[in-house]
Amino acid sequence: MPDASLPLLVAIVLRSDVSAEPLFDSVIVMLKRQGVRVDGYIQREYPAPAGHDAEVVAENIETGETFAIMQSRGGAGSGCRLDPGVLADVAGRALARLDGDIDLLVLNRFGRTETEGSGLRAVYEKAIALGLPVLTSVKPEHVEGWNAYTGEMSTLLPFDEDAVLDWCRSVLGLEMSA
């Protein structure tokens, strides 16, 4: 039976020395083995040749479909590369999928865009309105924005696979020994 005392919103506090994607990938594989229907988006970064920006995509967990979410700045460009149009498209797609058969929503990161009031915020809000647990991550510099946005509705987890799996299994009412 799910633990109703647990918050439905959880953010893993990222470490600067480790990529979040392998942790998300491992947790998703383990949960799917237990029959959990997981959907959402994972951000993936692919290296580029010297002098070029890395390719960064949002990959749908269920379909594998990817969307390039960064704008090319060229070698001399600077500033935020996030493409707000593509991010809005990803948000719309995620919102539409929330009406499907999902047990857990995974959104790779709550960042500056969400802190400022856009990005995937509508996706978080709809998921919570539906009572759907949400697993995300947050960089240390955005924890204050996360806390301001979510208040008492969320908790922070350490960058630790066991802690993440414990929350997932408890909030979903799964056996802990799988």
C-alpha positions as CSV (number, residue, x, y, z in Angstrom):
1,M,0.0,0.0,0.0
2,P,1.4,3.5,-0.9
3,D,2.6,5.6,2.0
4,A,0.3,8.6,1.9
5,S,2.5,10.5,4.4
6,L,5.2,10.8,1.8
7,P,5.4,13.9,-0.5
8,L,4.6,13.3,-4.1
9,L,7.3,15.6,-5.3
10,V,10.9,14.6,-4.7
11,A,14.1,16.2,-6.0
12,I,17.5,14.5,-5.9
13,V,20.2,17.1,-5.0
14,L,22.8,16.8,-7.8
15,R,26.5,16.7,-7.3
16,S,28.8,18.6,-9.6
17,D,31.1,15.7,-10.1
18,V,28.6,13.2,-11.3
19,S,26.0,13.0,-14.1
20,A,22.4,12.4,-13.0
21,E,21.4,10.3,-16.0
22,P,23.0,7.0,-14.9
23,L,21.2,7.2,-11.6
24,F,17.8,7.9,-13.3
25,D,18.5,5.2,-15.8
26,S,19.2,2.6,-13.1
27,V,16.2,3.5,-11.0
28,I,13.9,3.5,-14.0
29,V,15.1,0.0,-15.1
30,M,14.6,-1.4,-11.6
31,L,11.1,0.1,-11.2
32,K,10.0,-1.1,-14.7
33,R,11.1,-4.6,-13.7
34,Q,8.6,-4.4,-10.8
35,G,5.9,-3.4,-13.3
36,V,5.9,0.4,-12.6
37,R,4.8,2.5,-15.5
38,V,7.3,5.2,-15.7
39,D,7.1,8.1,-18.1
40,G,8.7,11.5,-18.5
41,Y,12.0,12.9,-19.9
42,I,15.6,12.4,-19.3
43,Q,18.2,14.9,-20.5
44,R,21.1,13.4,-22.3
45,E,24.3,15.2,-23.5
46,Y,26.4,14.0,-26.4
47,P,29.9,15.3,-26.8
48,A,30.8,17.5,-29.8
49,P,34.0,18.2,-31.6
50,A,36.3,20.9,-30.2
51,G,34.9,24.4,-30.7
52,H,31.3,23.2,-30.9
53,D,28.6,22.9,-28.3
54,A,27.6,19.5,-27.0
55,E,24.2,18.2,-28.3
56,V,21.7,18.1,-25.5
57,V,18.4,16.3,-25.9
58,A,15.3,15.5,-23.9
59,E,14.5,11.8,-24.3
60,N,11.1,10.4,-23.6
61,I,11.4,7.5,-21.2
62,E,8.6,5.5,-22.7
63,T,9.0,6.1,-26.4
64,G,12.7,7.0,-26.8
65,E,11.8,10.0,-28.9
66,T,14.3,12.8,-28.5
67,F,14.2,16.6,-28.9
68,A,17.2,18.8,-29.2
69,I,16.6,21.3,-26.4
70,M,19.7,23.6,-26.9
71,Q,20.3,26.2,-29.5
72,S,23.6,26.2,-31.3
73,R,25.7,29.3,-30.2
74,G,28.7,28.6,-32.4
75,G,32.2,28.8,-31.0
76,A,32.0,32.4,-29.9
77,G,28.5,32.3,-28.3
78,S,27.8,32.6,-24.6
79,G,24.8,32.6,-22.3
80,C,22.0,30.2,-21.9
81,R,21.5,27.8,-24.9
82,L,18.1,26.4,-23.8
83,D,15.6,26.6,-26.6
84,P,12.4,27.9,-25.0
85,G,10.3,26.8,-28.0
86,V,11.5,23.2,-28.0
87,L,11.1,23.1,-24.2
88,A,7.5,24.4,-24.6
89,D,6.9,21.6,-27.1
90,V,8.3,19.0,-24.7
91,A,6.2,20.4,-21.9
92,G,3.1,20.1,-24.1
93,R,3.9,16.5,-25.0
94,A,4.5,15.6,-21.4
95,L,1.2,17.2,-20.3
96,A,-0.7,15.2,-23.0
97,R,1.0,11.9,-21.8
98,L,-0.1,12.5,-18.2
99,D,-3.6,11.5,-19.1
100,G,-2.3,8.1,-19.9
101,D,-1.5,5.1,-17.7
102,I,1.4,6.3,-15.6
103,D,2.6,5.4,-12.1
104,L,5.6,7.7,-11.8
105,L,6.7,10.8,-13.7
106,V,10.4,11.4,-14.0
107,L,11.6,14.9,-15.2
108,N,15.3,15.1,-15.4
109,R,15.8,18.5,-13.8
110,F,14.1,21.4,-12.1
111,G,16.4,24.3,-13.1
112,R,16.6,28.0,-13.7
113,T,13.8,28.1,-16.2
114,E,11.4,26.4,-13.8
115,T,12.6,28.6,-10.9
116,E,11.7,31.7,-13.1
117,G,8.2,30.3,-13.7
118,S,8.3,28.6,-17.0
119,G,9.9,25.5,-18.5
120,L,8.2,22.3,-17.2
121,R,6.3,23.9,-14.3
122,A,2.9,23.2,-15.8
123,V,3.9,19.5,-16.0
124,Y,4.8,19.4,-12.3
125,E,1.5,21.1,-11.5
126,K,-0.7,18.8,-13.5
127,A,1.0,15.7,-12.1
128,I,0.4,16.9,-8.6
129,A,-3.2,17.7,-9.4
130,L,-3.6,14.2,-10.6
131,G,-1.9,12.7,-7.5
132,L,1.0,11.4,-9.6
133,P,4.4,11.0,-7.9
134,V,7.2,13.1,-9.5
135,L,10.9,12.4,-9.3
136,T,13.3,15.1,-10.5
137,S,16.7,16.5,-9.7
138,V,17.9,20.0,-8.8
139,K,21.3,21.5,-8.8
140,P,22.5,23.0,-5.5
141,E,22.2,26.6,-6.8
142,H,18.5,26.0,-7.6
143,V,17.5,24.3,-4.3
144,E,16.2,27.6,-2.9
145,G,14.0,28.1,-6.0
146,W,12.7,24.5,-5.7
147,N,11.8,25.0,-2.0
148,A,10.1,28.3,-2.8
149,Y,8.1,26.7,-5.5
150,T,7.1,23.4,-3.8
151,G,7.1,24.4,-0.1
152,E,5.9,21.7,2.1
153,M,4.8,19.5,-0.8
154,S,8.3,18.2,-1.5
155,T,11.4,16.7,-0.1
156,L,15.0,16.6,-1.1
157,L,16.9,13.4,-1.5
158,P,20.6,12.8,-1.5
159,F,22.3,11.6,-4.7
160,D,21.9,8.0,-3.6
161,E,20.3,5.2,-5.6
162,D,19.0,3.4,-2.4
163,A,17.4,6.5,-1.0
164,V,15.7,7.2,-4.4
165,L,14.5,3.6,-4.7
166,D,13.2,3.6,-1.1
167,W,11.1,6.7,-1.8
168,C,9.8,5.3,-5.1
169,R,8.9,2.0,-3.7
170,S,7.3,3.5,-0.6
171,V,5.2,6.2,-2.5
172,L,4.1,3.5,-5.0
173,G,3.4,0.8,-2.4
174,L,6.0,-1.7,-3.8
175,E,7.8,-4.4,-2.0
176,M,11.2,-3.2,-0.8
177,S,13.1,-6.4,-1.6
178,A,12.8,-6.3,-5.4
